[in-house]
């Protein structure tokens, strides 16, 4: 069964990079229906061995996952807070990483540029344009200060 757990892990990471927490959750749910009923396909020990084997082989790396996640979400126009929340849900503790936050996030100037770019593509029919634009940027994870500066610059 340990090989089955490892093979399932390989299948999961063949689609996209995943964090250790995501893999543990997915392997733990294997064999259960949408409501969580049924028998789990893998034991906790089998999952742990599969994760350890993949980590040792360099197939699973939470730091690499975090770097790729940050870059892809920044390219999609996400702000720092939304990215940090997503990483937290994926079990990544950035505060424990050496060089955090400078090694992971762009300067405020680049964050401001991304917010301005986001606004350039945002259109709303709301009467309160300032409020609509502010809510839009905040919902995309930009800080209040960055959002305010981007709106003022546009």
ABEGO torsion letter per residue (X at the ends): XAAAAAAAAAAAAAABBBBAAAAAAAAAABGBBAAGBEBBABBAAAAAAAAAAAAAAGABBAAAAAAAAAAAAAAAGBBAAAAAAAAAAAGBBAAABBGOAAAABBBAAAAAAAAAAAAAABBBABABAAAAAAAAAAAAGBBAAAAAAAAAAX
